[in-house]
Each structure stands twice: as structure tokens, then as C-alpha cells.
Amino acid sequence: MGRRSFQVTAMTNVDLIVTRHQGLVDLAKRMGLATDGCPVLAHATADDVRGKVVLGVLPLHLAAEAQAVVSVDLDLPQHLRGSDLAAEEMLPCVRGVSVYRVTKE
């Protein structure tokens, strides 16, 4: 399967966001990672992510189908963990953006 060229930049626009948290969607838009029209799914299938740059936490079998998986790296204090946070609450905790490419052998 061919993969399109992809360069990691701070302003990479993702093709799809997979999350149940509206705060992460809003944060991705504020950070310039996603546009207003970017599709958002609470749950994804292999067909949904295949060949796309996806922001979210995916199981490895789905991550291997994506072209790349983008993660907003957060350093959350203990008292904020496990909560549904707004973008404003997450923004001070952002430590970077990571891009992963997963291959299945």
C-alpha cells in the first residue's frame, strides 16, 4: 500500500480526529492541527483511518492502518487526570505534539 509523503510540522492539519472529548477537538483547532471542517469520530474502524493522518488515541491495529497518528502531549497534574477538560484547561499542560507511524509486520 502506497503512503503519501508526510512531514511533521507544528501546523500539520489532521484528516480525522478520533475522540469522545470535545475539549481535545477544540484544543486541536486552537493549535492549528485541525480545521473547523475536520471530521470527528467517537469510535473508528480500519476503513475510517486507513491512509489518513489521525489525531487521537488508537489501538495498534488501527494505528497501523493510518498514515500517521498525531498526539497532543499533555503533562496533566494529578488533580486534572480522569476529568473531561476544556481546551482552556489543557492548553497550559501541552508539552508538544508527537507524530507516530505504526507498521505491522
N, C-alpha and C positions, 0 to 999 in steps of 0.2 A: 504494500500500500504506500503510495507516494505521500510525502509530507511537504507542506508548503514551507517556504523559508520563514523563519521567525526570529526576531531579535528582541531581546529583553530590554525594555526601557521603562523608566518610571511612569511614562504616559501611555503604556500599552492599553489598547481597548480590547476587552474580552468579548468573545462571541456569545457567551452564555454565563449566567450566574446560577449556581445551584445552592440554595439555602432556604431555610424557613424563617430567617431573621431579617426583617425589614431594615434594621439598623445597619447590617452589613451591606445591603443594597445601596442605601443612602451614602454610606461611607465610600463605597467603590465609586460612586458618581462624583462625590466631592473630591476624591483623589484623582479623578480623571481616568480611572480604569474602565469605566463603563459609561455608555451614553444613556440618555433617557429612554431610548427605544430598545435597549438591550433586553432580551428575553430572560425571565427569571422563573426557575422551576424549584418547587419544594423537594421533588424527587426526580431523578434522572435515570434513563435507560442508556444502554450502549448506543442505540441509534440517536439519542439526543446529543451525546457528547462526541461522537465519532468525528475526528478530524478538526475539532474546534478548540479554541483557547477558552478554557473554562475557569471561572473563579469559584472557589468553594472547596469543601472537603469531600473527596470522592473515595470510595473503596478502590483498592488497587486494580481490580479487573476493569473498572470504568476509567480510571486514570490512564491505563494503558491504551484505551481507545481514543482518548483525547490527544490533540496535537501537543498541548501543554496544559498544566494545571497551575493557576496563579493563586497564591496565598497572601493575604494581608497578615503579616506577622505582628501579633499583639503581645505585649507584656502586661497582662492584667493583674492588678493587685488581688489578693485573696478574696476580699470582700465583694468584688465585682464578678467573680467567676460563677458560672451557672445561672447568671441573670440574662434576661433579654435586654440588651443595651441599645441605646440610641446612638447614632453616629457621633453626636457631640460628646458622649461619654467615652467612646472608643478612640476618638482622634488623638487625645493626649497619650494613649497607650501604644500607638503604632510605632513599631521598630523597624519597619521596612516592608518590602514586597519581594516575595520569592517566587520563582517560576521553576516548576518541576516537569521533567519529561520521564515518563514511566514506560519501560519496554517489557514485554512479556517474551520470555524465551521458550 
